[in-house]
């Protein structure tokens, strides 16, 4: 898949780390990576990305540290989901390499990047680049975004996984953290937006069977992936209790890697076109909520994932992890 050249914007994050390993295993040409604060603060996210690249011998990929805070709001780290370091289970040594001196915003706005971006964190870096350079949004032809929740998710029936402060409403984490940034991206001139939403990613589960298949590969990257994925946070333990065969079954959703899978293997997905808008109003409106704006079909027509072949995806996860060292 060397012809698939991407820039990857992320907040690693256990599930971003898995998405990165999946992309590299699939042979995607990851040209550059920018880091945004999200799951944990931007410094920890940057360190985690450096550790992963060093572990798989890909320190040649430059990493740019980006926005520490959302555009207008306070950050919302999630230590109960991914651990204090953001990448619980990895236990990798401190990196010996460092990020680039240029910030993510400055780097992205040079537009010296591929025309395809995958984004699996709050969209702050991308929004800043759109604002800083008028031609950025026209340069980017495709953006694959893990985020949003246009339909109720299957566990609690909410419109996301974060209850928006001061509101009764819910929103998906990446959009809830920086709704203004998401709104800028969805209102921009980026030609093709592909949305991989929470209501789908929550239905693709890790557990004993995949864990065993990864460990059986015997490669150090596959075992690292299994170590990360089997370190399940408190919230997922509760949310997926009914799916477990026993208490230690590491059942969890994998979220970000589904965006990479849609990039590499779109043939296993079903999609629909929806006019998506992101709420940016103040309470009682739920900022960050994903709205299907049926009154405004001209505005923001987005390709949204509806479903996928789960067995096939899990097979690909194992195959691609096996390709790495
Ligand atoms: Ca993420």
Boltz pocket constraint, residues with backbone or C-beta under 6 A from the ligand:
constraints:
  - pocket:
      binder: B
      contacts: [[A, 10], [A, 11], [A, 12], [A, 13], [A, 15], [A, 16], [A, 38], [A, 39], [A, 120], [A, 121], [A, 256]]
      max_distance: 6.0
